[in-house]
Amino acid sequence: QVQLVESGGGLVQPGGSLRLSCAVSGFTASTYTMGWYRQAPGKERELVAVISSSDAVTNYADHVKGRFAISRDNTKNAVLLQMNSLKSEDTAVYYCHAMTRGPPMRVYWGQGSQVTVSS
């Protein structure tokens, strides 16, 4: 069965760092475009970072660019999100996302991991 399991979230002070991990089972993550989304209470889910399936090209939302870094650990079939210089507005549930255009197109979501940035 396909699973995307996030870990590494928690409470951190402003200016601190966290690393999220998305462990993938049921498919090979390196063959999928992988991304991280986040959703704060009362707000829309938004794309944070994405990494391509082939050449590891990355893209970031403007408000995290320079602070966050997405990467792959293919030996663990996982995708990581390193988050530095965290701000209170980064507080959200962070979701791992996988996509292939195939054909057929397939999309998978993780269950989410809470990140809270507060003093």
TINU-41414 format. One line per field, with one value per atom (N, C-alpha, C): residue in three letters; atom name; residue number from 1; x, y, z. Coordinates in steps of 0.02 Angstrom, whole numbers, plus 32768, in hexadecimal, padded with zeros to 4 digits. Layout:
resn <- ala | ...
name <- CA | ...
resi <- NUM | ...
xx <- X | ...
yy <- Y | ...
zz <- Z | ...
END
This chain:
resn <- gln | gln | gln | val | val | val | gln | gln | gln | leu | leu | leu | val | val | val | glu | glu | glu | ser | ser | ser | gly | gly | gly | gly | gly | gly | gly | gly | gly | leu | leu | leu | val | val | val | gln | gln | gln | pro | pro | pro | gly | gly | gly | gly | gly | gly | ser | ser | ser | leu | leu | leu | arg | arg | arg | leu | leu | leu | ser | ser | ser | cys | cys | cys | ala | ala | ala | val | val | val | ser | ser | ser | gly | gly | gly | phe | phe | phe | thr | thr | thr | ala | ala | ala | ser | ser | ser | thr | thr | thr | tyr | tyr | tyr | thr | thr | thr | met | met | met | gly | gly | gly | trp | trp | trp | tyr | tyr | tyr | arg | arg | arg | gln | gln | gln | ala | ala | ala | pro | pro | pro | gly | gly | gly | lys | lys | lys | glu | glu | glu | arg | arg | arg | glu | glu | glu | leu | leu | leu | val | val | val | ala | ala | ala | val | val | val | ile | ile | ile | ser | ser | ser | ser | ser | ser | ser | ser | ser | asp | asp | asp | ala | ala | ala | val | val | val | thr | thr | thr | asn | asn | asn | tyr | tyr | tyr | ala | ala | ala | asp | asp | asp | his | his | his | val | val | val | lys | lys | lys | gly | gly | gly | arg | arg | arg | phe | phe | phe | ala | ala | ala | ile | ile | ile | ser | ser | ser | arg | arg | arg | asp | asp | asp | asn | asn | asn | thr | thr | thr | lys | lys | lys | asn | asn | asn | ala | ala | ala | val | val | val | leu | leu | leu | leu | leu | leu | gln | gln | gln | met | met | met | asn | asn | asn | ser | ser | ser | leu | leu | leu | lys | lys | lys | ser | ser | ser | glu | glu | glu | asp | asp | asp | thr | thr | thr | ala | ala | ala | val | val | val | tyr | tyr | tyr | tyr | tyr | tyr | cys | cys | cys | his | his | his | ala | ala | ala | met | met | met | thr | thr | thr | arg | arg | arg | gly | gly | gly | pro | pro | pro | pro | pro | pro | met | met | met | arg | arg | arg | val | val | val | tyr | tyr | tyr | trp | trp | trp | gly | gly | gly | gln | gln | gln | gly | gly | gly | ser | ser | ser | gln | gln | gln | val | val | val | thr | thr | thr | val | val | val | ser | ser | ser | ser | ser | ser
name <- N | CA | C | N | CA | C | N | CA | C | N | CA | C | N | CA | C | N | CA | C | N | CA | C | N | CA | C | N | CA | C | N | CA | C | N | CA | C | N | CA | C | N | CA | C | N | CA | C | N | CA | C | N | CA | C | N | CA | C | N | CA | C | N | CA | C | N | CA | C | N | CA | C | N | CA | C | N | CA | C | N | CA | C | N | CA | C | N | CA | C | N | CA | C | N | CA | C | N | CA | C | N | CA | C | N | CA | C | N | CA | C | N | CA | C | N | CA | C | N | CA | C | N | CA | C | N | CA | C | N | CA | C | N | CA | C | N | CA | C | N | CA | C | N | CA | C | N | CA | C | N | CA | C | N | CA | C | N | CA | C | N | CA | C | N | CA | C | N | CA | C | N | CA | C | N | CA | C | N | CA | C | N | CA | C | N | CA | C | N | CA | C | N | CA | C | N | CA | C | N | CA | C | N | CA | C | N | CA | C | N | CA | C | N | CA | C | N | CA | C | N | CA | C | N | CA | C | N | CA | C | N | CA | C | N | CA | C | N | CA | C | N | CA | C | N | CA | C | N | CA | C | N | CA | C | N | CA | C | N | CA | C | N | CA | C | N | CA | C | N | CA | C | N | CA | C | N | CA | C | N | CA | C | N | CA | C | N | CA | C | N | CA | C | N | CA | C | N | CA | C | N | CA | C | N | CA | C | N | CA | C | N | CA | C | N | CA | C | N | CA | C | N | CA | C | N | CA | C | N | CA | C | N | CA | C | N | CA | C | N | CA | C | N | CA | C | N | CA | C | N | CA | C | N | CA | C | N | CA | C | N | CA | C | N | CA | C | N | CA | C | N | CA | C | N | CA | C | N | CA | C | N | CA | C | N | CA | C | N | CA | C | N | CA | C | N | CA | C | N | CA | C | N | CA | C | N | CA | C | N | CA | C | N | CA | C
resi <- 1 | 1 | 1 | 2 | 2 | 2 | 3 | 3 | 3 | 4 | 4 | 4 | 5 | 5 | 5 | 6 | 6 | 6 | 7 | 7 | 7 | 8 | 8 | 8 | 9 | 9 | 9 | 10 | 10 | 10 | 11 | 11 | 11 | 12 | 12 | 12 | 13 | 13 | 13 | 14 | 14 | 14 | 15 | 15 | 15 | 16 | 16 | 16 | 17 | 17 | 17 | 18 | 18 | 18 | 19 | 19 | 19 | 20 | 20 | 20 | 21 | 21 | 21 | 22 | 22 | 22 | 23 | 23 | 23 | 24 | 24 | 24 | 25 | 25 | 25 | 26 | 26 | 26 | 27 | 27 | 27 | 28 | 28 | 28 | 29 | 29 | 29 | 30 | 30 | 30 | 31 | 31 | 31 | 32 | 32 | 32 | 33 | 33 | 33 | 34 | 34 | 34 | 35 | 35 | 35 | 36 | 36 | 36 | 37 | 37 | 37 | 38 | 38 | 38 | 39 | 39 | 39 | 40 | 40 | 40 | 41 | 41 | 41 | 42 | 42 | 42 | 43 | 43 | 43 | 44 | 44 | 44 | 45 | 45 | 45 | 46 | 46 | 46 | 47 | 47 | 47 | 48 | 48 | 48 | 49 | 49 | 49 | 50 | 50 | 50 | 51 | 51 | 51 | 52 | 52 | 52 | 53 | 53 | 53 | 54 | 54 | 54 | 55 | 55 | 55 | 56 | 56 | 56 | 57 | 57 | 57 | 58 | 58 | 58 | 59 | 59 | 59 | 60 | 60 | 60 | 61 | 61 | 61 | 62 | 62 | 62 | 63 | 63 | 63 | 64 | 64 | 64 | 65 | 65 | 65 | 66 | 66 | 66 | 67 | 67 | 67 | 68 | 68 | 68 | 69 | 69 | 69 | 70 | 70 | 70 | 71 | 71 | 71 | 72 | 72 | 72 | 73 | 73 | 73 | 74 | 74 | 74 | 75 | 75 | 75 | 76 | 76 | 76 | 77 | 77 | 77 | 78 | 78 | 78 | 79 | 79 | 79 | 80 | 80 | 80 | 81 | 81 | 81 | 82 | 82 | 82 | 83 | 83 | 83 | 84 | 84 | 84 | 85 | 85 | 85 | 86 | 86 | 86 | 87 | 87 | 87 | 88 | 88 | 88 | 89 | 89 | 89 | 90 | 90 | 90 | 91 | 91 | 91 | 92 | 92 | 92 | 93 | 93 | 93 | 94 | 94 | 94 | 95 | 95 | 95 | 96 | 96 | 96 | 97 | 97 | 97 | 98 | 98 | 98 | 99 | 99 | 99 | 100 | 100 | 100 | 101 | 101 | 101 | 102 | 102 | 102 | 103 | 103 | 103 | 104 | 104 | 104 | 105 | 105 | 105 | 106 | 106 | 106 | 107 | 107 | 107 | 108 | 108 | 108 | 109 | 109 | 109 | 110 | 110 | 110 | 111 | 111 | 111 | 112 | 112 | 112 | 113 | 113 | 113 | 114 | 114 | 114 | 115 | 115 | 115 | 116 | 116 | 116 | 117 | 117 | 117 | 118 | 118 | 118 | 119 | 119 | 119
xx <- 802A | 8000 | 802C | 8017 | 803B | 8033 | 806A | 806A | 809E | 808C | 80BA | 80B4 | 80E9 | 80E7 | 8117 | 80FC | 8125 | 813C | 8177 | 8190 | 81BE | 81CE | 81FD | 81DE | 819C | 817C | 817E | 8167 | 8166 | 8166 | 8178 | 817A | 81C1 | 81C9 | 820B | 8204 | 8237 | 8237 | 8244 | 822C | 823D | 8288 | 829C | 82E3 | 8302 | 82DD | 82F6 | 82EE | 8300 | 82FF | 82DD | 82BF | 82A4 | 82B1 | 82B5 | 82B9 | 827F | 8256 | 8220 | 8238 | 821D | 822C | 81EB | 81E9 | 81B0 | 81C9 | 81B6 | 81C9 | 8195 | 81AB | 817E | 8181 | 8148 | 8144 | 810E | 8117 | 80E8 | 80F9 | 8128 | 8142 | 8187 | 81AB | 81EE | 81EA | 81FB | 81F3 | 821C | 8254 | 827F | 8260 | 822D | 820A | 81CE | 81C2 | 818B | 81A4 | 817F | 8188 | 816F | 8198 | 8188 | 8184 | 8157 | 8151 | 8138 | 813E | 8122 | 80F0 | 80B6 | 8082 | 8078 | 8059 | 8046 | 8002 | 7FE2 | 7FA0 | 7F9B | 7F91 | 7F84 | 7F39 | 7F23 | 7EDB | 7EBA | 7E83 | 7E5E | 7E7C | 7EB1 | 7ED2 | 7ED4 | 7EDF | 7EE4 | 7F26 | 7F23 | 7F61 | 7F8C | 7FCC | 7FF8 | 8037 | 8050 | 808E | 80C9 | 80F4 | 812F | 816D | 8177 | 81B3 | 81A4 | 81C8 | 81BF | 8202 | 820B | 8248 | 8234 | 8253 | 823F | 8257 | 8239 | 8246 | 8289 | 82A2 | 82DD | 831C | 831B | 8357 | 835E | 8331 | 8334 | 832E | 830E | 8300 | 82CE | 82DA | 82AF | 828F | 8256 | 8234 | 8216 | 8212 | 81FB | 81C9 | 819B | 8171 | 819C | 8187 | 81AF | 81BD | 818D | 8195 | 81C0 | 81D6 | 8205 | 8247 | 824C | 8288 | 82C4 | 82FA | 8335 | 8337 | 82FF | 82FB | 82EF | 82CA | 82B8 | 82DE | 82EA | 830A | 82EC | 82D5 | 82BA | 82F0 | 82F3 | 8324 | 830A | 832E | 831C | 8352 | 833C | 8368 | 8351 | 836C | 8353 | 8364 | 8398 | 83A7 | 8371 | 834C | 8315 | 82D1 | 82CF | 8291 | 826A | 828C | 826F | 827D | 8256 | 8261 | 8263 | 8290 | 829C | 828B | 827A | 8272 | 8297 | 82CF | 82F5 | 82D9 | 82C5 | 82A7 | 82D2 | 82ED | 8318 | 82F8 | 8311 | 82F9 | 82AD | 8290 | 8248 | 8227 | 81ED | 81C5 | 8181 | 8160 | 811E | 80EE | 80F4 | 80C7 | 80D4 | 8109 | 8115 | 80EC | 80CB | 80A3 | 806B | 8068 | 8037 | 803F | 800F | 8018 | 803A | 8070 | 8097 | 8088 | 8079 | 8065 | 8097 | 80AA | 80D2 | 80A4 | 80BD | 8096 | 80C0 | 80A2 | 80C3 | 8098 | 80B7 | 8091 | 80B9 | 8096 | 80B1 | 807D | 8092 | 8063 | 8057 | 807D | 8074 | 807F | 804D | 800A | 800A | 7FDC | 7FA9 | 7FC4 | 7FA4 | 7FB6 | 7FA5 | 7FD2 | 7FC7 | 7FDD | 7FB7 | 7FC5 | 7FBA | 7FE9 | 7FE5 | 7FF5 | 7FD6 | 7FE0 | 7FF2 | 801C | 8028 | 7FF3 | 7FF9 | 7FC6 | 7FD2 | 800C | 801D | 8044 | 806C | 8094 | 8090 | 8080 | 8078 | 80BC | 80C4 | 80FD | 80E2 | 80FA | 80E5 | 8123 | 8123 | 815A | 8141 | 815A | 8141 | 8175 | 8177 | 81A1 | 817C
yy <- 7FC5 | 8000 | 803E | 8071 | 80B0 | 80D5 | 80ED | 8116 | 814C | 8187 | 81BF | 81D2 | 81CA | 81D4 | 820C | 8244 | 827D | 8275 | 828E | 8290 | 82CC | 82DE | 8313 | 8355 | 8359 | 8397 | 839F | 83D8 | 83E6 | 8430 | 8441 | 8486 | 84A0 | 84DB | 84FA | 8545 | 8564 | 85AC | 85D2 | 860F | 8637 | 863B | 8635 | 8633 | 85EE | 85BD | 857A | 8553 | 8513 | 84E8 | 84A6 | 8489 | 8446 | 8425 | 83E2 | 83BC | 838A | 8391 | 8362 | 832B | 82EF | 82B7 | 8297 | 8282 | 825F | 821B | 81E7 | 81A3 | 8186 | 816E | 8155 | 8109 | 80EA | 80A3 | 8097 | 8062 | 8051 | 806B | 8098 | 80AF | 80CD | 80D7 | 80F3 | 813E | 8161 | 81A9 | 81CD | 81B1 | 81D3 | 81D8 | 81B1 | 81B3 | 81E2 | 8203 | 8231 | 8277 | 82A8 | 82EB | 82EC | 8305 | 8306 | 834E | 835A | 839D | 839E | 83D8 | 83E6 | 841F | 8414 | 8447 | 8455 | 848D | 849B | 84BD | 84B6 | 84D4 | 84EC | 852D | 854A | 854E | 8551 | 8554 | 858F | 8581 | 85B5 | 85CC | 85AD | 85C1 | 8587 | 8598 | 8566 | 8540 | 8502 | 84DB | 84F9 | 8502 | 8522 | 84F9 | 84FD | 84DB | 8500 | 84DB | 84F6 | 84EB | 84AD | 849B | 845E | 8458 | 841F | 840C | 83CC | 83B3 | 8384 | 838B | 8365 | 831D | 82F3 | 82AB | 8297 | 82BD | 82A7 | 82CE | 830F | 8338 | 835D | 8351 | 836F | 83BB | 83D6 | 841D | 842D | 8462 | 8475 | 84B9 | 84C2 | 8502 | 850C | 854C | 855E | 8597 | 8597 | 85D1 | 860D | 8648 | 8684 | 868E | 867F | 868E | 865C | 8626 | 85F8 | 85F4 | 8614 | 8611 | 862C | 8606 | 8618 | 85FD | 85E7 | 85CB | 8580 | 8567 | 8521 | 8500 | 84BF | 8499 | 8453 | 8441 | 83FE | 83D3 | 8394 | 8367 | 8320 | 82F3 | 82AC | 8284 | 8250 | 821C | 81DB | 81CC | 8194 | 8151 | 814E | 8110 | 80FE | 812F | 8124 | 812D | 8139 | 8146 | 817D | 81B4 | 81EA | 822E | 825E | 82A3 | 82CC | 82FD | 8324 | 836D | 8390 | 83D8 | 83F6 | 8415 | 8438 | 847F | 8492 | 84D2 | 84F9 | 8530 | 855A | 859F | 85C3 | 8607 | 860A | 85DC | 85D6 | 8612 | 8623 | 865B | 8641 | 866A | 8656 | 8648 | 866B | 8660 | 861F | 85FB | 85B9 | 8584 | 8596 | 8566 | 854B | 8509 | 84E9 | 849E | 847A | 8433 | 842C | 8407 | 83FD | 83B8 | 83B6 | 8379 | 8367 | 8328 | 830D | 82FC | 8309 | 8300 | 82DE | 82B0 | 828D | 828F | 8297 | 829B | 827F | 825A | 8248 | 8255 | 826D | 8278 | 8238 | 8204 | 81C4 | 81C6 | 81AE | 819B | 8157 | 8151 | 817F | 81AE | 81E8 | 8216 | 81F8 | 81FF | 81E9 | 821E | 8227 | 8258 | 8237 | 8242 | 8226 | 825D | 8257 | 8285 | 8260 | 827F | 8267 | 8280 | 826B | 827C | 82C0 | 82DB | 831C | 8319 | 834C | 8352 | 839A | 83A3 | 83E6 | 8406 | 8443 | 846D | 84AC | 84B9 | 84F4 | 851D | 855B | 8589 | 85BD | 85B9 | 85E5 | 85EA | 8624 | 862E | 8621
zz <- 8000 | 8000 | 8000 | 7FDC | 7FD9 | 801B | 8036 | 8072 | 806D | 8084 | 808E | 80D7 | 80FD | 8145 | 8157 | 816E | 8182 | 81CB | 81D9 | 821D | 8224 | 8262 | 8270 | 8285 | 8284 | 8299 | 82E5 | 82FB | 8342 | 8350 | 838D | 83A4 | 83A1 | 8385 | 8380 | 838B | 83A5 | 83B0 | 836F | 836A | 8330 | 8325 | 82E7 | 82D6 | 82D7 | 82F0 | 82F4 | 82B4 | 82B7 | 827D | 828C | 8259 | 825B | 8218 | 8219 | 81DC | 81DA | 81A7 | 819B | 816C | 8178 | 814C | 8136 | 80F7 | 80DB | 80C4 | 80E8 | 80D6 | 80A8 | 806E | 803B | 8037 | 8032 | 8024 | 7FEF | 7FC9 | 7F95 | 7F50 | 7F4B | 7F0B | 7F16 | 7EE1 | 7EE4 | 7EDE | 7F14 | 7F16 | 7EE1 | 7ECF | 7E9E | 7E59 | 7E4C | 7E0C | 7E0D | 7E45 | 7E4D | 7E5C | 7E44 | 7E5E | 7EA6 | 7ED3 | 7F1A | 7F33 | 7F61 | 7F7B | 7FC3 | 7FDF | 8021 | 801B | 8038 | 803F | 8089 | 8098 | 80DC | 80DE | 8117 | 8121 | 8169 | 8170 | 81B1 | 81BD | 81FB | 8209 | 81E5 | 81C3 | 81A1 | 815F | 8149 | 810C | 80DA | 809B | 8067 | 806D | 8057 | 8051 | 801A | 8028 | 7FF9 | 7FED | 7FB1 | 7FA0 | 7FC0 | 7FE2 | 8002 | 7FD7 | 7FC1 | 7F9C | 7F72 | 7F3A | 7F0D | 7EF0 | 7EE3 | 7EC4 | 7E8C | 7E52 | 7E18 | 7E1C | 7DF2 | 7DF6 | 7DD8 | 7DA9 | 7D83 | 7D94 | 7D8B | 7D90 | 7DD2 | 7E02 | 7E44 | 7E44 | 7E11 | 7E10 | 7E47 | 7E6C | 7EA4 | 7E99 | 7EB8 | 7EB9 | 7EFD | 7F11 | 7F54 | 7F51 | 7F81 | 7F8A | 7F9E | 7F89 | 7F96 | 7FE1 | 800B | 8052 | 8077 | 8057 | 8076 | 8051 | 8018 | 7FEF | 8016 | 8016 | 803B | 8082 | 809B | 80DF | 80E0 | 80AF | 80AC | 8072 | 8079 | 8044 | 8041 | 8005 | 7FFA | 7FDA | 7FED | 7FD2 | 7FD5 | 7FB4 | 7FB5 | 7FD9 | 7FFA | 8013 | 7FF3 | 7FB9 | 7F93 | 7FB2 | 7FDC | 7FFF | 8031 | 8048 | 8077 | 8056 | 8015 | 7FF1 | 8015 | 8021 | 8049 | 8029 | 803D | 802B | 806B | 806D | 80A8 | 809C | 80D1 | 80CF | 810A | 80FC | 8130 | 8136 | 8172 | 817E | 81B0 | 819A | 81C4 | 81CD | 81FE | 820C | 820F | 8234 | 8236 | 8256 | 823A | 8251 | 8269 | 8291 | 82AA | 8271 | 823A | 8202 | 81DD | 81EF | 81D3 | 81F7 | 822D | 8252 | 8226 | 8220 | 81F4 | 81FA | 81DD | 81D1 | 818E | 818C | 8150 | 8133 | 80F2 | 80D0 | 809A | 8098 | 8062 | 8027 | 7FEB | 7FAE | 7F79 | 7F54 | 7F1E | 7EE0 | 7EA6 | 7E68 | 7E2E | 7E03 | 7DC2 | 7D8E | 7D54 | 7D1D | 7CF6 | 7D04 | 7CE4 | 7C9A | 7C72 | 7C89 | 7CAC | 7CD9 | 7CF1 | 7D26 | 7D2D | 7D62 | 7DA5 | 7DD5 | 7E19 | 7E49 | 7E7E | 7EB2 | 7EF5 | 7F23 | 7F66 | 7F99 | 7FD3 | 800A | 804A | 8072 | 80B5 | 80E5 | 8123 | 8155 | 8175 | 816E | 8189 | 81CA | 81D5 | 8211 | 8229 | 8269 | 8284 | 8292 | 827A | 828B | 82AD | 82E9 | 830E | 8320 | 830B | 8318 | 834A | 8386 | 83BB | 83F3 | 8412 | 844C | 848D
END
